[in-house]
Amino acid sequence: MDPVLRRVDELLDDEVLVDGVVERMRARFPQSTRRGRRGTSAETALRMLVLKHLRKWSYEQLEWEVTGNLVYRYFCRIDGEKVPDAKTMVRLGQLLDGDALKALFSRVVEQAVQRRVTRGRKMRVDTTVVEAPVRYPSDSRLCEDVTEVACREMLRLRSVGVAAPASFRNVQRSVRRRQREITQASRRPGGREVRRRALRRPYRRLLAITRRVLRQAEEMVKRARRRRRPLSGRLRRSMQTLARVVALGARVVAQTKMRVFKGNPKGVDKLVSIFEPETRILRRGKVHKPTEFGQMVKVQEAEGGIVTDIGVVTEHDSALLIPSVEHHRRVFERPPRVLATDRGFFSLENVRVAEAMGVACVAIPRPGHRPEAWLARERSRPFRRARAWRAGGEARIARLKHTFEMDRTRYRGARGIERSAYWAGISNNLVAIARHAG
């Protein structure tokens, strides 16, 4: 066994980690502890999920690798038994979400503190963007998604006897034609204004198709709800999906009209994807990627390479600083001696409160004009050393993204980005503790 993996194996023998998974599995159904066939043990589920994120595997790769490798079988406590298949691991991965995953992360941080991998003398915090699993959100593609999902679910409901509107038909071929017309118009020579006028006609046709499909979907949802014979679980979900697409499709039509026909592309609540409606449009000023689609994630770190806090945030950077110091104090039972962040976290109130909480060196560069007294502060030796240490936070974020797959989440849903962030933090901390022990 790889030396790092062997030490991770010892860390996962912790009873608190396994008990957290057991409690979550017991809460799946009211009779989970007394009825049903024998399922995957909590220890095996935890170890397989950790191995998946340590190795950057998909669920199919996880099943394949563990099946054919005796070392991985031993690590996952499977030995000669049957390996859980990919679908089972998908359900177990979805089960360990939210508060349960946060508790696992907190316990790994406690292990790092108990083993003195970090003593909490230094603290740095930064934010980064984790991209959602969506394609580039052009208006024509959003209309295509709306019509595709609506037609699919209406065909499914019609197959079980729900009456569809008389004018209903699958319009995907018409939508693809309109897409080709939009592509050709967008390449027309003659300047931006010529292309903008040329785009209006195919967009007008595309919006007419989309609005007609939405009206038919709304009518079909009403008929399905008036149906006397109850729908099965799968068909009930189809009806709920159809109702959700009707609501989101109205937003897609409104924002497309606003951009194409009124020339107003800006919108605070602009919808980026009907599959991931929580996705935000974020502009961080990066040259290679000026616009990103996802969520903002805070990464808080102590010395020793231990990530002490991670999660999705919606506040401005300056509003995150003092809560981060308070979290550090709860973990280590004392404030850090050195606090280092970038200028986005700066405010005079933040500096004053952090120093009042007991932080000896608050190294936050001040943006804009700096008085002579502040320049002398930034030129001092402790400030320069703390600022140099803060630069390592960029490397930590790069490691989380490229080694532990936090750059673009594979998980869908409202909590998909949060799951990716917590698993990246857990994997990073386990490897850091293992290497410290070696």
Salt bridges, closest charged atoms under 4 A:
ASP9 OD1 - ARG47 NH1 2.50
ASP9 OD1 - ARG77 NH1 3.00
ASP13 OD1 - ARG47 NH2 2.67
ASP13 OD1 - ARG77 NH2 3.43
ASP14 OD1 - ARG107 NH2 2.86
GLU23 OE2 - ARG26 NH1 3.47
GLU43 OE2 - ARG47 NE 3.76
GLU43 OE2 - ARG77 NE 3.99
GLU110 OE1 - ARG107 NH1 2.91
ASP126 OD2 - ARG390 NH1 3.99
GLU131 OE2 - LYS289 NZ 2.95
GLU131 OE1 - ARG408 NH1 3.63
ASP139 OD2 - ARG259 NE 2.22
GLU144 OE1 - ARG135 NH2 3.47
ASP145 OD1 - ARG135 NH2 2.86
GLU153 OE2 - ARG152 NH2 3.07
GLU153 OE1 - ARG156 NH1 3.42
GLU181 OE2 - ARG178 NH2 3.03
GLU181 OE2 - ARG205 NH1 3.43
GLU193 OE1 - ARG196 NH1 3.69
GLU193 OE2 - ARG197 NH1 4.00
GLU219 OE2 - ARG223 NE 3.18
GLU301 OE2 - ARG124 NH2 2.93
GLU301 OE2 - ARG396 NE 3.11
ASP309 OD2 - LYS298 NZ 2.82
GLU349 OE2 - ARG352 NH2 2.40
GLU355 OE2 - ARG377 NH2 2.94
GLU378 OE1 - ARG370 NH1 2.75
GLU394 OE2 - ARG390 NH1 3.66
GLU405 OE2 - ARG410 NE 2.92
